[in-house]
Amino acid sequence: RRSQKNRALVSAAKTVLGGDNGRKPEKENMAEFIAKKREMFLVQMSLDTKREEIRKLEEKAAMKEESLKQSEQMLEEDAIRFDTFLKENDKKAHDAIKLAEKETKQKQDKVGEIKRLNQAIQAVQSDISKHREALDDCLRFKEFVDSLTPQDFFEDEKNEKLLRQKKRREERIELKLKNWEKAKETKLKEFELKKEAEHEALLAKGISKKKAMATVATMKTPKLPERPKVEEEELESSGEELGMYFTSPHQLIDMFTQLEEQNLFLIQNSQETEQTLEALRFDFVATREAMNSKTNALNSTMSDLEGQIKLEGSKSTTLSTSVRFHSEAKGEGGQTVLLDALHAKVLEVYRRCGFDVSGGSPSTLFMLSDLEARLEDLLSAMSTMPEEYVVKAEKSKDKQRRDRKRAELQAEQERIQEERNRKSNERSMMAPNKRSGRQVMFRSKPLTTRKGRVGEEKEDLKEEDEDDARFFIDD
C-alpha cells in the first residue's frame, strides 16, 4: 500500500512538471515555474507529514497490540493463579473440617475421661471422709484412754524408747568405726604392696638394693580416710508409737469402778461444801446488812461533803471566769495565734485522713468530731482483725514512724548546720569590727536560791494551767 501511494505521487509530480511523454514541453515563464515548484514542495511536505503521522499511528497500533497481548497473558496467569488458590483453599477447608472433627472427637473423649475421673475422685473422697470419721472416733477414744492411763507408764515408755534410740545410735557408730578401720587397713595394705612392687621393679632394672630401699622409703604415704564424726550422730526414731497401757477389757472395767468410787467421794465432798457455802451465804447476808447501814451513814456524810464541794466549785468557777477575762484582755492576740495554729494542725490531720476540704475550711470542732467518728470505726474494724496481724502492723507503723522521725530530725540538723555554715561564711566575709574605747566589764551572775518542794509543785501546776489554757479553749 505504501509503494502504491509513492508511485501515485511520483506520477502526479511528473504530470505537473512535464505532462505526458507524447506531449512536447511547452515554454513556461518563470512565474509559473516557481509556482509549480512551490506546489511540488508543498505536496512533498504534506506527503512527508502524512508519512510521519502514518508511522506514528502504526507504532501506536503496534504498542497497543503488544500491551493487549501482555494484558491477555496477565489475565491468563491471574486466572491460573486464581484456580490454584481456589483449589488450595478447598484443600485447606477440607483439612480444617477433618481436623475439627478429630478435635471434636478428642474433646468428647476427654470430657468422658474427666467425668470418669470425677466419679473416681468422688468415690475416693467419700472413702476418705468415712476413714476420717473412723480416725476421729479412734483418736477420741485414744485420747480418753490416754487420759485414764497413769503418767508413769508414759514416762517409762519414753525412757524405753530413748534407750532403744541410744542403742541404735551406738550400733551405727560402731558400724561406721569398723568400716573406717577396714578402709584404713585396705589403704595401708595397698600401699605396702605398691612399695614391694616398686622395690622389685627397681631391682629388676639393676639398681642396688640399698638405693632401691631408699627410693621406696621416699614414696609418699597415701591419704587415709578421715575418722567419722560420731559425736554428731543424732538419735533417730523408728516411727513406732508408744505402747498402750490397757491390753484387756478387764483393766478398763477396773478403772471405771475406781473412777466411780472417786466420783462418789467427790459427791459427798460437794454436799459438805454446799452446806458450808449455805452457812457462808447466811453470814454474808448478815454482813451485807451491817455494811449497808454503814454505807447509808457514809452516804449522808458524802452528801454533806458534796454540798460543800459544790459551794467551793461555784467559787472556783467565779474565780476562773475572772482570771480568764483578765488573761483574754491581756493576751487576746496570742490566743488567736494559738487557735489558728491548732486549726491548721487539725486541718492537716483532717486532710491526711482522706476527708474532702474542697468545699471550704470546716470548723475545728466539726473536724474533731469527724476524726473521732473515723477513729471509732477504725478501732471497731481493728477489733475484728487477728491479734497477730494487729501487733505486726503496729510494729511496722512504729518502725516507719521512728524512721520518719529520724529522717526529719536529720534533715532539721542538716538545715541548722547549713544555716550555721552560712552565717559563719557571712561573718568570715564581713570586715572585722574594731572596738574603740574601754571594754565593757563582765557582770557577775546573781545568786539563785533553790525553791522547795512546794514551789516546784506550784510551778508544775502553773505549767499544767498554761497547757490547758493553750489547748482546751472553746471555739
C-alpha positions as CSV (number, residue, x, y, z in Angstrom):
1,R,0.0,0.0,0.0
2,R,2.8,2.4,0.9
3,S,4.6,1.7,-2.5
4,Q,1.4,2.2,-4.5
5,K,0.9,5.6,-2.8
6,N,4.5,6.6,-3.6
7,R,4.1,5.6,-7.3
8,A,0.9,7.7,-7.5
9,L,2.6,10.7,-6.0
10,V,5.6,10.4,-8.4
11,S,3.2,10.2,-11.4
12,A,1.3,13.2,-10.2
13,A,4.5,15.2,-9.9
14,K,5.7,14.2,-13.3
15,T,2.3,15.2,-14.8
16,V,2.6,18.6,-13.1
17,L,6.2,19.1,-14.2
18,G,6.3,17.9,-17.8
19,G,2.9,16.5,-18.7
20,D,2.7,13.3,-20.8
21,N,5.6,11.8,-22.7
22,G,3.8,12.3,-26.0
23,R,3.3,15.9,-25.4
24,K,6.0,18.4,-26.1
25,P,7.2,20.6,-23.4
26,E,6.0,24.0,-23.7
27,K,7.7,27.0,-22.7
28,E,6.6,28.4,-19.5
29,N,7.5,31.6,-18.0
30,M,9.4,31.9,-14.8
31,A,6.5,32.7,-12.5
32,E,4.6,29.6,-13.5
33,F,7.7,27.5,-13.0
34,I,8.2,28.9,-9.4
35,A,4.5,28.4,-8.7
36,K,4.8,24.8,-9.8
37,K,7.9,24.3,-7.8
38,R,6.2,25.8,-4.8
39,E,3.2,23.4,-5.2
40,M,5.6,20.5,-5.6
41,F,7.3,21.5,-2.3
42,L,4.0,21.8,-0.5
43,V,2.9,18.5,-1.8
44,Q,6.1,16.8,-0.8
45,M,5.9,18.4,2.6
46,S,2.3,17.2,3.1
47,L,3.4,13.8,1.9
48,D,6.2,13.7,4.5
49,T,3.8,14.9,7.2
50,K,1.3,12.2,6.3
51,R,4.0,9.5,6.2
52,E,5.3,10.6,9.7
53,E,1.7,10.5,11.1
54,I,1.2,7.1,9.5
55,R,4.4,5.9,11.0
56,K,3.4,7.2,14.5
57,L,0.0,5.6,14.2
58,E,1.5,2.3,13.1
59,E,3.9,2.4,16.1
60,K,1.0,3.3,18.5
61,A,-1.0,0.4,17.0
62,A,1.9,-2.0,17.4
63,M,2.3,-0.8,21.0
64,K,-1.4,-1.2,21.7
65,E,-1.3,-4.7,20.2
66,E,1.8,-5.6,22.4
67,S,0.0,-4.2,25.5
68,L,-3.1,-6.1,24.7
69,K,-1.1,-9.3,24.3
70,Q,0.6,-8.7,27.7
71,S,-2.8,-7.9,29.3
72,E,-4.2,-11.2,27.9
73,Q,-1.2,-13.1,29.2
74,M,-1.6,-11.5,32.6
75,L,-5.3,-12.3,32.7
76,E,-4.5,-15.9,31.8
77,E,-1.8,-16.0,34.6
78,D,-4.3,-14.5,37.1
79,A,-6.9,-17.0,36.1
80,I,-4.4,-19.8,36.6
81,R,-3.3,-18.4,40.0
82,F,-7.0,-17.9,41.0
83,D,-7.8,-21.5,40.1
84,T,-4.8,-22.7,42.1
85,F,-5.9,-20.5,45.0
86,L,-9.4,-22.0,44.9
87,K,-8.0,-25.5,44.8
88,E,-5.7,-24.8,47.7
89,N,-8.5,-23.1,49.7
90,D,-10.8,-26.1,49.1
91,K,-8.0,-28.4,50.3
92,K,-7.4,-26.3,53.4
93,A,-11.1,-26.2,54.2
94,H,-11.3,-29.9,53.8
95,D,-8.3,-30.4,56.0
96,A,-9.7,-28.0,58.6
97,I,-13.0,-29.9,58.6
98,K,-11.1,-33.1,59.2
99,L,-9.1,-31.6,61.9
100,A,-12.2,-30.1,63.6
101,E,-13.9,-33.5,63.5
102,K,-10.8,-35.0,65.0
103,E,-10.5,-32.4,67.7
104,T,-14.2,-32.7,68.5
105,K,-13.8,-36.5,68.9
106,Q,-10.8,-36.0,71.2
107,K,-12.7,-33.4,73.2
108,Q,-15.6,-35.8,73.7
109,D,-13.1,-38.5,74.8
110,K,-11.5,-36.0,77.2
111,V,-14.9,-35.0,78.6
112,G,-15.8,-38.6,79.1
113,E,-12.5,-39.3,80.8
114,I,-13.0,-36.2,83.0
115,K,-16.4,-37.5,84.1
116,R,-14.9,-40.9,84.9
117,L,-12.1,-39.3,86.9
118,N,-14.5,-37.0,88.7
119,Q,-16.6,-40.0,89.7
120,A,-13.5,-41.8,90.9
121,I,-12.4,-38.7,92.8
122,Q,-15.9,-38.5,94.5
123,A,-15.7,-42.2,95.4
124,V,-12.2,-41.7,96.9
125,Q,-13.3,-38.6,98.7
126,S,-16.3,-40.5,100.2
127,D,-13.9,-43.2,101.3
128,I,-11.6,-40.6,102.8
129,S,-14.4,-39.0,104.7
130,K,-15.5,-42.4,106.1
131,H,-12.0,-43.2,107.1
132,R,-11.5,-39.7,108.6
133,E,-14.7,-40.2,110.7
134,A,-13.4,-43.6,111.8
135,L,-10.0,-42.0,112.5
136,D,-11.6,-39.2,114.5
137,D,-13.5,-41.7,116.6
138,C,-10.3,-43.7,117.2
139,L,-8.4,-40.6,118.1
140,R,-11.1,-39.5,120.5
141,F,-11.2,-43.0,122.1
142,K,-7.4,-43.0,122.3
143,E,-7.4,-39.5,124.0
144,F,-9.9,-40.8,126.5
145,V,-7.9,-43.9,127.2
146,D,-4.7,-41.8,127.4
147,S,-6.4,-39.6,130.0
148,L,-7.1,-42.7,132.1
149,T,-3.5,-44.0,131.6
150,P,-1.1,-43.2,134.5
151,Q,1.7,-40.7,133.6
152,D,4.3,-43.1,135.0
153,F,3.5,-45.5,132.2
154,F,4.2,-42.8,129.5
155,E,7.4,-41.8,131.2
156,D,8.5,-45.5,131.3
157,E,7.6,-45.9,127.6
158,K,9.5,-42.7,126.7
159,N,12.6,-43.9,128.6
160,E,12.5,-47.3,126.9
161,K,12.2,-45.6,123.5
162,L,15.1,-43.3,124.3
163,L,17.2,-46.3,125.4
164,R,16.3,-48.1,122.1
165,Q,17.3,-44.9,120.1
166,K,20.6,-44.7,122.0
167,K,21.3,-48.4,121.4
168,R,20.6,-48.0,117.7
169,R,22.9,-44.9,117.7
170,E,25.7,-46.9,119.3
171,E,25.3,-49.7,116.8
172,R,25.5,-47.2,113.9
173,I,28.6,-45.6,115.4
174,E,30.3,-49.0,115.9
175,L,29.5,-49.9,112.3
176,K,30.9,-46.7,111.0
177,L,34.1,-47.1,113.0
178,K,34.5,-50.7,111.8
179,N,34.1,-49.6,108.2
180,W,36.6,-46.8,108.8
181,E,39.2,-49.3,110.2
182,K,38.7,-51.6,107.3
183,A,39.1,-48.8,104.8
184,K,42.3,-47.6,106.5
185,E,43.8,-51.1,106.7
186,T,42.9,-51.6,103.0
187,K,44.7,-48.4,102.0
188,L,47.8,-49.4,104.1
189,K,47.9,-52.9,102.5
190,E,47.6,-51.4,99.0
191,F,50.5,-49.0,99.8
192,E,52.7,-51.9,101.1
193,L,52.0,-53.9,98.0
194,K,52.8,-50.9,95.9
195,K,56.1,-50.4,97.7
196,E,57.1,-54.1,97.3
197,A,56.2,-54.0,93.6
198,E,58.3,-50.8,93.2
199,H,61.2,-52.4,95.0
200,E,61.1,-55.5,92.8
201,A,60.9,-53.3,89.7
202,L,64.0,-51.3,90.7
203,L,65.9,-54.5,91.5
204,A,64.9,-55.8,88.1
205,K,66.4,-52.7,86.4
206,G,69.8,-53.4,88.0
207,I,69.6,-50.8,90.8
208,S,71.3,-51.8,94.0
209,K,69.2,-53.0,96.9
210,K,70.3,-50.0,99.1
211,K,69.2,-47.4,96.5
212,A,66.0,-49.3,95.9
213,M,65.2,-49.3,99.6
214,A,66.0,-45.5,99.8
215,T,63.8,-44.8,96.7
216,V,60.9,-46.9,98.1
217,A,61.3,-45.1,101.5
218,T,60.8,-41.7,99.8
219,M,57.4,-42.8,98.4
220,K,54.5,-40.6,99.7
221,T,52.1,-42.2,102.1
222,P,48.6,-42.2,100.7
223,K,45.9,-40.1,102.2
224,L,44.0,-42.2,104.7
225,P,40.2,-41.7,105.1
226,E,39.1,-39.4,107.9
227,R,37.7,-40.7,111.1
228,P,33.9,-40.3,111.0
229,K,32.4,-37.7,113.3
230,V,30.5,-39.9,115.7
231,E,29.8,-37.1,118.1
232,E,27.4,-35.5,115.6
233,E,25.4,-38.7,115.2
234,E,21.8,-37.9,116.1
235,L,19.1,-40.0,117.6
236,E,16.6,-41.4,115.1
237,S,13.1,-42.5,115.7
238,S,11.9,-45.9,114.4
239,G,8.4,-44.4,113.7
240,E,6.7,-46.8,116.1
241,E,4.2,-45.4,118.5
242,L,4.2,-45.9,122.3
243,G,2.5,-49.0,123.6
244,M,-0.9,-48.9,125.3
245,Y,-1.4,-49.3,129.0
246,F,-4.7,-51.1,128.6
247,T,-4.3,-54.5,126.9
248,S,-7.6,-56.2,128.0
249,P,-11.2,-55.0,128.7
250,H,-10.9,-56.0,132.4
251,Q,-8.4,-53.3,133.0
252,L,-10.9,-50.7,131.7
253,I,-13.7,-52.1,133.9
254,D,-11.5,-51.9,137.0
255,M,-10.6,-48.4,136.1
256,F,-14.3,-47.4,135.6
257,T,-15.1,-49.0,139.0
258,Q,-12.3,-47.0,140.6
259,L,-13.4,-43.8,139.0
260,E,-17.0,-44.4,140.2
261,E,-15.8,-44.7,143.8
262,Q,-13.8,-41.5,143.4
263,N,-16.9,-39.8,142.0
264,L,-19.0,-40.9,145.0
265,F,-16.3,-39.5,147.3
266,L,-16.4,-36.2,145.3
267,I,-20.2,-36.1,145.6
268,Q,-20.0,-36.4,149.3
269,N,-17.4,-33.7,149.4
270,S,-19.6,-31.5,147.2
271,Q,-22.6,-31.9,149.6
272,E,-20.4,-30.9,152.5
273,T,-19.1,-28.0,150.6
274,E,-22.7,-26.9,149.7
275,Q,-23.6,-26.9,153.4
276,T,-20.5,-24.8,154.2
277,L,-21.5,-22.5,151.4
278,E,-25.0,-22.1,152.8
279,A,-23.6,-21.1,156.1
280,L,-21.2,-18.6,154.4
281,R,-24.1,-17.2,152.5
282,F,-26.1,-16.6,155.7
283,D,-23.1,-14.9,157.2
284,F,-22.7,-12.8,154.0
285,V,-26.3,-11.6,154.2
286,A,-25.8,-10.5,157.8
287,T,-22.5,-8.8,157.0
288,R,-24.1,-7.1,154.0
289,E,-26.9,-5.6,156.1
290,A,-24.4,-4.3,158.6
291,M,-22.3,-2.8,155.7
292,N,-25.5,-1.3,154.2
293,S,-26.2,0.6,157.4
294,K,-22.6,1.9,157.5
295,T,-22.9,2.8,153.8
296,N,-26.0,4.8,154.4
297,A,-24.2,6.7,157.1
298,L,-21.3,7.3,154.9
299,N,-23.6,8.4,152.0
300,S,-25.2,11.1,154.3
301,T,-21.7,12.3,155.1
302,M,-20.8,12.3,151.4
303,S,-23.9,14.3,150.6
304,D,-22.8,17.0,153.1
305,L,-19.3,17.0,151.6
306,E,-20.7,17.2,148.1
307,G,-22.7,20.3,149.1
308,Q,-19.5,21.9,150.4
309,I,-17.7,20.8,147.2
310,K,-20.4,22.4,145.0
311,L,-20.1,25.6,147.1
312,E,-16.4,25.6,146.6
313,G,-16.8,24.8,142.9
314,S,-19.1,27.8,142.4
315,K,-16.4,30.0,144.0
316,S,-13.7,28.4,141.8
317,T,-15.9,29.0,138.7
318,T,-16.3,32.6,139.6
319,L,-12.6,33.0,140.1
320,S,-11.7,31.1,136.9
321,T,-14.1,33.3,134.9
322,S,-12.5,36.5,136.3
323,V,-9.0,35.1,135.6
324,R,-9.9,34.1,132.1
325,F,-11.4,37.5,131.4
326,H,-8.1,39.2,132.5
327,S,-6.0,36.7,130.6
328,E,-8.1,37.3,127.4
329,A,-7.8,41.0,127.9
330,K,-4.1,40.8,128.1
331,G,-3.2,38.1,125.6
332,E,-6.1,38.0,123.1
333,G,-3.6,38.2,120.1
334,G,-1.6,35.2,121.4
335,Q,-4.7,33.2,122.0
336,T,-5.8,33.9,118.4
337,V,-2.4,32.7,117.1
338,L,-2.7,29.5,119.2
339,L,-6.2,28.9,117.9
340,D,-5.1,29.4,114.3
341,A,-2.1,27.0,114.8
342,L,-4.4,24.4,116.3
343,H,-6.9,24.8,113.5
344,A,-4.1,24.4,110.9
345,K,-2.8,21.3,112.6
346,V,-6.3,19.7,112.9
347,L,-6.9,20.7,109.2
348,E,-3.7,18.9,108.1
349,V,-4.7,15.7,110.0
350,Y,-8.2,16.0,108.6
351,R,-6.9,16.2,105.1
352,R,-4.4,13.3,105.6
353,C,-7.3,11.1,106.9
354,G,-9.0,11.3,103.5
355,F,-11.7,13.9,104.2
356,D,-12.7,16.3,101.5
357,V,-11.9,20.0,102.2
358,S,-12.6,21.4,98.7
359,G,-15.9,22.9,99.8
360,G,-14.2,25.2,102.3
361,S,-12.4,25.1,105.6
362,P,-14.7,23.5,108.3
363,S,-14.6,24.4,111.9
364,T,-12.2,22.8,114.4
365,L,-14.9,21.1,116.4
366,F,-16.5,19.7,113.3
367,M,-13.2,18.3,112.1
368,L,-12.5,16.8,115.5
369,S,-15.9,15.1,115.6
370,D,-15.4,13.6,112.2
371,L,-11.9,12.4,113.2
372,E,-13.3,10.9,116.4
373,A,-16.0,9.0,114.4
374,R,-13.4,7.8,111.9
375,L,-11.2,6.6,114.8
376,E,-14.1,4.7,116.4
377,D,-14.8,3.0,113.1
378,L,-11.1,2.0,112.7
379,L,-11.0,0.7,116.3
380,S,-14.1,-1.4,115.7
381,A,-12.6,-2.8,112.5
382,M,-9.3,-3.4,114.2
383,S,-11.0,-5.4,116.9
384,T,-12.3,-7.9,114.3
385,M,-8.8,-8.4,112.9
386,P,-6.4,-11.2,114.1
387,E,-4.4,-10.1,117.1
388,E,-1.1,-11.3,115.5
389,Y,-1.8,-9.2,112.4
390,V,-2.6,-6.1,114.5
391,V,0.6,-6.5,116.6
392,K,2.7,-6.9,113.4
393,A,1.0,-3.9,111.8
394,E,1.6,-1.8,115.0
395,K,5.3,-2.8,115.0
396,S,5.6,-1.9,111.3
397,K,3.9,1.5,111.8
398,D,6.1,2.3,114.8
399,K,9.2,1.4,112.8
400,Q,8.0,3.7,109.9
401,R,7.2,6.5,112.4
402,R,10.7,6.2,114.0
403,D,12.3,6.2,110.6
404,R,10.4,9.2,109.5
405,K,11.1,11.0,112.8
406,R,14.8,10.1,112.4
407,A,14.8,11.4,108.9
408,E,13.1,14.6,109.9
409,L,15.5,15.1,112.8
410,Q,18.5,14.5,110.5
411,A,17.1,16.9,107.9
412,E,16.5,19.5,110.6
413,Q,20.0,19.1,111.9
414,E,21.4,19.4,108.4
415,R,19.4,22.6,107.8
416,I,20.6,24.0,111.1
417,Q,24.2,23.1,110.2
418,E,23.8,24.7,106.8
419,E,22.4,27.8,108.4
420,R,25.3,27.9,110.8
421,N,27.8,27.4,108.0
422,R,26.1,30.2,106.0
423,K,26.2,32.6,109.0
424,S,29.8,31.6,109.6
425,N,30.7,32.3,106.0
426,E,28.9,35.6,106.2
427,R,30.8,36.5,109.4
428,S,34.1,35.5,107.8
429,M,33.4,37.6,104.7
430,M,32.5,40.7,106.9
431,A,35.0,43.3,107.7
432,P,36.4,43.0,111.2
433,N,34.7,45.3,113.8
434,K,37.3,47.2,115.6
435,R,36.3,48.2,119.1
436,S,37.1,51.6,120.4
437,G,37.1,52.9,124.0
438,R,37.1,51.0,127.2
439,Q,35.9,47.4,127.2
440,V,32.6,46.6,128.9
441,M,33.3,44.8,132.2
442,F,31.8,41.4,132.7
443,R,29.0,41.4,135.2
444,S,28.8,38.5,137.7
445,K,25.7,36.3,137.7
446,P,23.3,37.0,140.5
447,L,22.8,34.4,143.3
448,T,19.9,31.9,142.9
449,T,18.1,30.3,145.7
450,R,16.7,26.8,145.4
451,K,13.0,26.5,145.8
452,G,11.4,23.9,147.9
453,R,9.2,21.1,147.0
454,V,6.1,23.3,147.5
455,G,7.5,25.8,144.9
456,E,8.1,23.0,142.4
457,E,4.6,21.7,142.8
458,K,3.3,25.2,142.2
459,E,5.4,25.6,139.1
460,D,4.1,22.2,137.8
461,L,0.5,23.3,138.4
462,K,1.2,26.6,136.7
463,E,2.6,24.8,133.6
464,E,-0.5,22.5,133.5
465,D,-2.8,25.5,133.7
466,E,-0.9,27.1,130.8
467,D,-1.2,24.0,128.8
468,D,-4.9,23.8,129.5
469,A,-5.2,27.5,128.5
470,R,-3.4,26.8,125.2
471,F,-5.2,23.7,124.0
472,F,-8.6,23.5,125.8
473,I,-10.2,26.7,124.6
474,D,-13.8,26.8,123.3
475,D,-14.0,27.6,119.6
